[in-house]
Amino acid sequence: MVEIRLRDVPQQHVVTEVRTVDQAELTAWLPGAMARVAERARAAGGLLGTADWPFLERSGRPDEPVFVTIYEGNPNEGPTPVEVCATVASGGDRTIPAHREAYARVTKGLVTGGQLGGVYEAVEKWVAANGLSIARAPRETYWTDFPAAADGDEVFDVAFPVS
């Protein structure tokens, strides 16, 4: 069972890379895109991590870089614009406005087991069942080294901005 929660997300300044990809291209592109935006964020004054974003509820764990990946469609259904963002203290390419989001924690095992689509569906159903509306494109908020994670490790959140 997927646990859905609500949180308020503050405004975020980000450096970004955008590409239109399908699922196969996404899998190949995403790690490199994260590395490139992390490098640009460090050059722009510092890549922010989990210690800078208490709303992620990652206290008591090592500080890790935060990345936000925004999907303007479903790459499983064909090519769609995907934006990879690295958070910075100020400046960057753009600002993600403050918002409230419904989200679910995802373990590596859910992803490698082919169950990620079910997490998206569960969050969407929860939003509707709780009288909320999806306000913007869904996103994944990463904070860990996915390839190094164990199957039971939480690796990112699936989130939908809501109103």
WOHUCOR-V421394 format. One record per pair of residues at least 4 apart in sequence whose C-alpha atoms are under 7 Angstrom apart, sorted by the first residue. I is the first residue (numbers start at 0). J is the second residue. D is the distance in Angstrom with one decimal. If there is no record, write none. Layout:
i: <I I>
j: <J J>
d: <D D>
This chain:
i: <1 1 1 2 3 3 3 3 4 4 4 5 5 5 5 6 6 6 6 7 7 7 8 8 8 8 9 9 10 10 10 10 11 11 11 11 12 12 12 12 12 12 12 12 12 13 13 13 13 13 13 13 13 14 14 14 14 14 14 14 14 14 15 15 15 15 15 15 16 16 16 16 16 17 17 17 17 18 18 18 19 19 19 19 20 20 20 20 20 20 21 21 21 21 21 21 22 22 22 23 24 25 28 29 30 31 32 32 33 33 34 35 36 36 36 37 37 37 38 39 40 40 40 40 40 41 41 45 46 46 46 46 47 47 47 47 47 47 48 48 48 48 48 49 49 49 49 49 49 49 49 50 53 63 63 64 65 65 65 65 65 66 66 66 66 66 66 66 67 67 67 67 67 67 67 68 68 68 68 68 68 68 69 69 69 69 69 69 69 70 70 70 70 70 70 71 71 71 71 72 73 74 74 87 98 99 99 100 100 100 100 101 101 101 101 101 102 102 102 102 102 103 103 103 103 104 104 104 104 105 105 105 105 105 106 106 106 106 106 106 107 107 107 107 107 107 107 107 108 108 108 109 109 109 110 110 114 115 116 117 118 119 119 120 121 122 123 124 125 126 126 126 127 127 131 131 132 132 133 133 133 133 134 134 134 135 135 136 137 137 137 138 138 138 139 139 139 139 140 140 140 141 141 141 142 142 143 144 145 148>
j: <103 118 121 103 101 102 103 122 101 102 103 99 100 101 102 54 99 100 101 98 99 100 54 97 98 99 97 98 94 95 96 97 86 94 95 96 86 87 88 89 90 91 93 94 95 84 85 86 87 91 92 93 94 36 39 40 84 85 86 91 92 93 36 82 83 84 85 92 32 36 82 83 84 80 81 82 83 80 81 82 78 79 80 81 24 25 74 78 79 80 25 74 75 77 78 79 26 74 75 27 28 29 32 33 34 35 36 83 37 83 38 39 40 84 85 41 46 85 42 43 44 45 46 85 87 45 46 87 64 85 86 87 51 64 65 86 87 88 52 62 63 64 65 53 55 57 62 63 64 65 142 62 57 142 143 142 85 86 140 141 142 83 84 85 86 140 141 142 83 84 85 138 139 140 141 81 82 83 84 138 139 140 81 82 83 136 137 138 139 80 81 82 136 137 138 79 80 81 136 79 79 78 79 91 160 160 161 158 159 160 161 122 158 159 160 161 122 156 157 158 159 122 156 157 158 153 155 156 157 109 153 154 155 156 110 150 151 152 153 154 111 148 149 150 151 152 153 154 112 150 151 113 114 115 114 115 118 119 120 121 122 123 157 124 125 126 127 128 129 130 131 132 131 132 161 162 161 162 159 160 161 162 160 161 162 159 160 159 158 159 160 157 158 159 155 156 157 158 155 156 157 154 155 156 154 155 154 148 154 152>
d: <6.7 6.8 6.9 5.9 6.6 5.5 4.9 6.4 5.6 5.5 6.5 7.0 5.6 4.5 6.3 6.9 5.6 5.6 6.7 5.9 4.3 6.4 6.7 5.5 5.3 5.8 4.4 6.7 6.8 5.7 4.7 4.1 6.4 5.6 5.1 6.6 5.7 5.5 6.4 5.6 6.2 5.8 6.0 4.5 6.3 5.6 5.3 4.4 5.6 5.0 6.0 5.8 6.1 6.1 7.0 6.2 5.5 5.4 6.7 4.6 4.8 6.8 6.1 6.5 5.5 4.5 6.6 6.3 6.6 6.8 5.7 5.4 6.8 6.7 5.6 4.3 6.4 5.6 5.6 6.7 5.7 4.9 4.1 6.0 5.4 5.6 6.5 4.5 5.5 6.4 6.0 4.4 6.3 5.0 4.1 6.4 6.3 4.8 5.2 6.7 5.9 5.6 6.1 6.1 6.3 6.2 6.2 6.7 6.0 6.6 6.2 6.3 5.9 6.7 5.7 6.2 6.3 5.9 6.3 6.1 6.5 5.5 4.9 6.4 6.1 4.1 5.1 5.9 6.6 6.7 5.9 5.2 6.1 5.9 6.4 5.4 5.3 6.8 6.9 5.8 5.0 4.0 5.1 6.9 6.9 6.3 5.3 5.5 6.3 6.2 6.8 5.5 7.0 5.6 6.2 5.6 6.4 6.4 6.9 5.7 4.8 7.0 5.5 4.8 6.6 5.7 5.1 6.6 5.9 5.0 6.6 6.6 5.7 4.5 6.3 6.9 5.5 4.5 6.1 5.3 5.2 6.5 5.7 5.1 6.6 6.5 6.0 4.3 6.6 6.5 4.8 6.7 6.0 5.8 5.9 6.3 5.5 6.3 5.6 5.4 6.5 5.6 5.6 6.7 6.4 5.7 5.8 6.1 5.3 4.1 5.2 6.8 5.5 5.4 6.5 6.6 6.5 6.2 5.4 4.1 6.4 6.9 5.4 5.4 6.6 6.5 6.1 4.5 6.6 6.5 5.5 6.0 5.5 5.6 6.9 6.5 5.6 5.2 4.1 5.5 6.2 6.9 6.7 4.7 6.3 6.0 6.4 6.0 5.6 4.2 6.0 6.4 5.0 5.9 5.8 5.2 6.9 6.7 6.3 6.0 6.3 6.2 6.7 6.1 6.1 6.2 6.5 6.0 6.1 6.6 5.2 6.5 5.7 6.6 6.3 5.8 5.4 5.3 6.3 5.9 4.6 6.5 5.4 4.8 5.8 6.9 5.5 6.7 5.7 4.6 6.9 6.0 5.3 6.4 6.3 5.4 4.7 6.1 5.3 5.2 6.8 6.2 4.3 6.7 6.5 6.3 5.7 6.3 6.2 5.9>
